[in-house]
């Protein structure tokens, strides 16, 4: 690595010089005013960590590690995939096809984060199998479904019920401090619907107002 890094820098410099000489790389002048008023530079990247998939946080070893990390860092949020995945048992249907919701694991997952002194950065994913339009899984070994919902009304009802449950359990004052993200990286193979199709057409946001 100590040899390759300088070589890479040299190659990059040579390429840039060649492009500049050929006119393909336009010159740009950057002016810095050291006397200008300073502005805050918040280290937002230090506030949240990514952490695999949701069910892992049920492990005691995970929770012990999270508490230790929280003690020595300034993280405030934890974000992970697959809170709606079937391994958490959130969504099922009865014999008549009507939705059946179960938030037992969800509660244990989020209780564990809060007990460790961090808050959830909620990523709404992936699609429950009985709600998915396609059963073709993502390449991840645990085979999450990057599919759009087969029934948008049932998807809407799931998210509505899910968020209302969070408010009922934790209170609006607490949940108002969480962040909610609709899906994960829908611009690549984590989403098999259209680029502007629901449920990924919304951006990261705070939960609805009081």
C-alpha positions in Angstrom: 0.0 0.0 0.0 2.9 2.3 0.8 4.2 1.8 -2.8 0.9 1.8 -4.6 -0.4 5.1 -3.2 2.4 7.3 -4.6 2.1 5.5 -8.0 -1.6 6.1 -8.0 -1.1 9.8 -7.3 1.5 10.1 -10.0 -0.8 8.4 -12.5 -3.6 10.7 -11.5 -1.4 13.8 -11.9 -0.2 12.7 -15.3 -3.8 12.0 -16.5 -4.9 15.4 -15.3 -2.0 17.1 -16.9 -2.7 15.3 -20.2 -6.4 16.3 -20.1 -5.5 19.9 -19.3 -3.1 20.1 -22.1 -5.6 18.7 -24.5 -8.3 21.1 -23.4 -10.6 18.4 -22.1 -10.1 19.5 -18.5 -11.1 23.1 -18.0 -9.2 25.3 -15.6 -11.0 26.5 -12.5 -9.8 29.2 -10.2 -10.8 28.8 -6.5 -10.4 31.8 -4.3 -10.3 31.5 -0.6 -10.8 34.5 1.7 -9.2 33.7 5.0 -10.7 36.9 6.5 -14.4 36.0 5.7 -16.8 35.2 8.5 -16.7 31.6 9.6 -19.7 29.4 9.5 -20.5 26.2 11.5 -19.2 23.0 10.0 -21.3 20.3 11.8 -19.9 16.8 11.7 -23.2 15.2 10.7 -21.4 12.0 9.7 -20.5 11.5 13.3 -24.1 11.4 14.4 -25.3 8.2 12.7 -23.8 4.8 11.9 -25.0 2.1 9.5 -25.4 -1.3 11.0 -26.3 -4.3 8.8 -29.9 -5.4 9.2 -32.4 -4.8 12.0 -32.7 -8.3 13.4 -29.0 -8.3 14.4 -29.7 -5.8 17.1 -31.6 -8.4 19.0 -28.3 -10.1 19.9 -27.0 -9.3 23.4 -23.4 -9.1 22.0 -24.7 -6.4 19.5 -26.3 -4.4 22.4 -23.2 -4.7 24.5 -21.0 -3.4 21.7 -23.4 -0.6 20.9 -23.3 0.6 24.5 -19.5 0.6 24.4 -19.4 2.5 21.1 -21.9 5.0 22.5 -19.7 5.7 25.5 -16.7 6.6 23.4 -18.3 8.4 20.4 -20.9 11.0 19.7 -23.3 8.8 17.7 -26.9 9.6 18.2 -28.7 7.4 15.6 -28.4 3.9 14.2 -29.6 3.0 10.7 -30.1 -0.5 9.4 -31.9 -2.4 6.7 -34.9 -4.7 6.7 -37.1 -3.6 9.6 -40.1 -4.8 7.5 -38.4 -8.0 6.4 -40.2 -11.3 7.1 -37.5 -12.4 9.6 -39.0 -9.7 11.9 -42.6 -11.1 11.4 -44.1 -7.7 10.8 -46.6 -8.6 8.0 -48.8 -11.6 7.4 -52.3 -12.3 6.1 -55.2 -14.3 7.4 -57.0 -17.0 5.3 -59.1 -14.2 3.7 -56.1 -12.3 2.7 -56.5 -9.5 5.2 -53.4 -8.0 6.7 -52.1 -9.2 10.1 -49.5 -7.0 11.8 -47.0 -8.0 14.5 -44.6 -5.5 16.0 -43.2 -7.6 18.8 -39.7 -7.8 17.2 -39.9 -4.2 16.1 -40.5 -3.1 19.7 -37.6 -5.2 21.0 -35.3 -3.8 18.3 -36.1 -0.2 19.0 -36.3 -0.7 22.8 -32.7 -2.0 22.6 -31.5 1.1 20.7 -33.1 3.5 23.1 -31.8 1.6 26.1 -28.3 2.0 24.7 -28.8 5.8 24.4 -29.3 6.1 20.7 -32.3 6.6 18.5 -33.5 4.8 15.4 -32.8 6.2 11.9 -35.8 4.3 10.4 -35.3 2.8 7.0 -38.6 1.5 5.6 -37.5 -1.7 3.9 -37.6 -4.4 2.6 -40.9 -5.7 1.2 -42.7 -8.4 3.1 -43.1 -11.5 0.9 -46.9 -11.6 1.1 -47.0 -7.9 0.0 -44.3 -8.1 -2.8 -45.1 -7.9 -6.5 -42.1 -10.1 -7.2 -40.4 -12.8 -5.2 -37.0 -12.3 -6.8 -34.6 -11.6 -4.0 -31.7 -9.2 -3.7 -28.2 -10.8 -3.8 -27.7 -10.3 -0.1 -27.4 -13.7 1.6 -30.5 -13.2 3.7 -32.5 -12.6 0.5 -34.5 -9.5 1.1 -37.1 -8.5 -1.5 -36.4 -5.2 -3.3 -39.8 -5.4 -4.9 -42.6 -2.8 -5.2 -45.8 -3.7 -3.3 -48.4 -5.8 -5.2 -51.1 -3.7 -3.6 -50.3 0.0 -2.9 -53.2 0.4 -0.6 -52.0 -2.5 1.6 -48.5 -1.0 1.6 -49.9 2.4 2.7 -51.9 0.7 5.4 -48.8 -1.1 6.6 -46.7 2.1 6.9 -49.6 4.0 8.5 -50.1 1.3 11.1 -46.4 0.9 11.7 -45.8 4.6 12.3 -48.9 5.0 14.5 -47.7 2.0 16.5 -44.4 3.8 17.1 -46.1 6.9 18.3 -48.4 5.0 20.6 -45.5 3.0 22.1 -42.9 5.7 22.4 -44.9 9.0 22.3 -44.9 11.7 19.7 -42.2 13.7 21.6 -39.8 10.8 21.3 -40.6 9.7 17.7 -40.5 13.4 16.5 -36.7 13.2 17.1 -36.3 10.1 14.8 -35.6 10.2 11.1 -37.5 8.2 8.6 -36.1 7.1 5.2 -38.3 5.6 2.5 -36.4 2.6 1.2 -32.6 2.1 0.6 -30.7 3.2 -2.5 -33.6 2.8 -5.0 -31.3 4.0 -7.8 -29.6 0.6 -7.9 -30.6 -3.0 -7.4 -32.2 -2.5 -4.0 -35.4 -1.4 -5.9 -36.9 -3.1 -8.9 -39.7 -0.6 -9.4 -39.4 2.6 -11.5 -37.2 5.5 -10.3 -40.1 7.7 -9.4 -42.6 5.1 -8.3 -43.9 4.8 -4.8 -42.9 3.9 -2.1 -39.5 5.5 -3.0 -40.6 8.8 -4.3 -40.3 10.4 -0.8 -37.1 11.6 0.7 -35.5 11.2 4.1 -37.6 13.1 6.6 -38.8 13.6 10.1 -42.1 11.9 11.0 -45.4 13.7 10.5 -46.2 16.7 12.7 -48.0 16.5 16.0 
